[in-house]
């Protein structure tokens, strides 16, 4: 997360108990360097939540790679609800995905969002033939 947010956010394991009498498991807080304090993960905006989820997915991939004797995870597919992001959050998400791709991982995005369609150059498009079957076409936007 540090890399994706230029050091603004860090994950913290919260010591607070969950909403039940016992701890509910992995309670995560976010330290926000701009605010100088930590806050609950539920307070993140759509774009911030996307970055947090992406950082967790990448970190989990790194942990799996380091514990599986040489298995390399080079591809990540994202179906993260891009349609719920506002314009600024979508831009933040696209920039984060481009950063990850520049570092050598292939990113697959599953989306219906028009802005993504215009920004992603290589596409596999699933289309219906109208009789209950689908086919795949490819495009290369220039």
ChimeraX attribute file (.defattr): number of C-alpha atoms within 10 A of each C-alpha:
attribute: neighborCount
match mode: 1-to-1
recipient: residues
	/A:1	18
	/A:2	12
	/A:3	13
	/A:4	19
	/A:5	15
	/A:6	8
	/A:7	12
	/A:8	16
	/A:9	21
	/A:10	16
	/A:11	18
	/A:12	15
	/A:13	10
	/A:14	16
	/A:15	11
	/A:16	11
	/A:17	13
	/A:18	13
	/A:19	8
	/A:20	7
	/A:21	7
	/A:22	8
	/A:23	12
	/A:24	11
	/A:25	9
	/A:26	11
	/A:27	15
	/A:28	16
	/A:29	20
	/A:30	21
	/A:31	18
	/A:32	15
	/A:33	12
	/A:34	9
	/A:35	9
	/A:36	9
	/A:37	9
	/A:38	16
	/A:39	17
	/A:40	13
	/A:41	17
	/A:42	10
	/A:43	11
	/A:44	14
	/A:45	13
	/A:46	18
	/A:47	21
	/A:48	18
	/A:49	18
	/A:50	21
	/A:51	23
	/A:52	22
	/A:53	15
	/A:54	21
	/A:55	20
	/A:56	14
	/A:57	14
	/A:58	17
	/A:59	13
	/A:60	12
	/A:61	17
	/A:62	13
	/A:63	11
	/A:64	15
	/A:65	14
	/A:66	12
	/A:67	9
	/A:68	9
	/A:69	8
	/A:70	9
	/A:71	11
	/A:72	12
	/A:73	13
	/A:74	11
	/A:75	13
	/A:76	17
	/A:77	10
	/A:78	16
	/A:79	9
	/A:80	15
	/A:81	13
	/A:82	22
	/A:83	14
	/A:84	12
	/A:85	20
	/A:86	13
	/A:87	12
	/A:88	11
	/A:89	19
	/A:90	20
	/A:91	15
	/A:92	19
	/A:93	22
	/A:94	19
	/A:95	13
	/A:96	19
	/A:97	22
	/A:98	14
	/A:99	14
	/A:100	19
	/A:101	16
	/A:102	10
	/A:103	9
	/A:104	10
	/A:105	16
	/A:106	16
	/A:107	15
	/A:108	17
	/A:109	18
	/A:110	15
	/A:111	15
	/A:112	11
	/A:113	14
	/A:114	9
	/A:115	15
	/A:116	17
	/A:117	15
	/A:118	10
	/A:119	11
	/A:120	15
	/A:121	11
	/A:122	13
	/A:123	15
	/A:124	14
	/A:125	14
	/A:126	11
	/A:127	11
	/A:128	11
	/A:129	9
	/A:130	7
	/A:131	6
	/A:132	6
	/A:133	8
	/A:134	12
	/A:135	10
	/A:136	10
	/A:137	10
	/A:138	10
	/A:139	11
	/A:140	9
	/A:141	11
	/A:142	8
